[in-house]
């Protein structure tokens, strides 16, 4: 009777909350004109391997199928959605799609177990940069509002910030990969030691790297950053963020936003703006996303695209109180000789929107029972029933 | 929400960590009595949790503490998803591979399959992979130095500060793997939600370190 390591059973109370959130987010995405897609649970490993980063590759659930090919359970949705839309001839662009479902990853360290997670997210494929980013970030904020997360914030960064700094370092490619790894591990002590070992402590760029965790703020951070690093590409990136900021503050969302130039995301396929939503009541992000134009290039299409995913398990943790109406159940107990009438009555009531549980009992009469009241009755005439229901509600 | 919670390890880092904290601005506000596990003071911008040394990074990773002081040995073992912000240069020692006096790395490799006793099985596994050695790992909770002497293991992977315990148990360092010291770590989200308070703390701490 053992549960597979890393898997979790979800009982009614939490399952209902999860369903409620999935439904209200799906409704929100529909209201923004996004359409549902359902990628399969499994992909060929070689398809994913071209795209996903090293860290995730090591965490794939993979095995050999009957064809003798290596398949894996999807570790996230974006790659599968991109694969889906890059082949064949999918209709008109921009394409707005959303998804909801489980993903599978072995835990990042032997001290964690959780291996099955739920992502709900959107992809906007074909909208040019600022246009698409603005819409999708606004939708991310809307999602957190819709499910009722209090005091949430969204940090916006850009992978270009890090990439431009990295290219300008006087280092060999291998050493640059080390820098990248250390920043991804968020190990700023090792980074400082690395600068010392490579005699770069006084290089102007290394100071910016070490300030990464604190390069945050409202719009003024962008102005401050312009003076930090005289590099045309870096300035273009800052300008882009500034344009995006204007757009989102015109949408009225400035209060939720922070520019975070040191924002780091784990997926390698991000190529532009990246963002992360969080609450002060949880130590992990609630949602994450970004622009990934390069992903489609790898798949052989030239399409701009961006998207984000919400982590359902983490939303459940910040929203502890159950939401949504739990329907009041009516139990209908009936004697075996009244089986036919009882069943017809239950069906009729369900059509009217009631929740009715039927149970056969050794008794001579019928019983309506709710958590508050129990009423006995002897026949199922229509008028009589309506009276009884009225009585049941009072 | 501007108070920050700091996980402070008991054990070998405690005294030095406390000394750093009390030398910081606001540090003198806190009174450390012997049995209390949560230390708070009116007007103090900090709340201190006294936790097992192996746990402080876990408190930080899950957001139960915003900041933590933790040995690099624990970070290497647990691979917590946190920000490592500063080297506090306390509790300095070295993670080493050691064996009985006179045994070299070549000797070990000649034995073919060997056994290594350690309190750090995850770290040791990574170390063995990188160094291309093949060995069984024997996880022990303590007195690791005993293992080679009584034939439980061929070598050990453990922390060494003065080397006294090694010498007293007729052991010798074969290889220094990585230097270890106490680190200041931060939760990924706290760094955003309490950015200013954390930045002030880090700068205060760096000031103390430069004294």
Interface residues (C-beta under 8 A of the other chain):
Chain A: X108 X109 X110 X111 X153 X155 X185 X186 X187 X188 X189 X190 X192 X193 X213 X214 X216 X258 X260 X278 X279 X280 X282 X283 X284 X285
Chain B: X1 X58 X60 X61 X62 X63 X64 X78 X79 X80 X81 X82 X83 X84 X85 X86 X87 X122 X183 X186 X187 X188 X189 X190 X191 X192 X193 X194 X195 X199
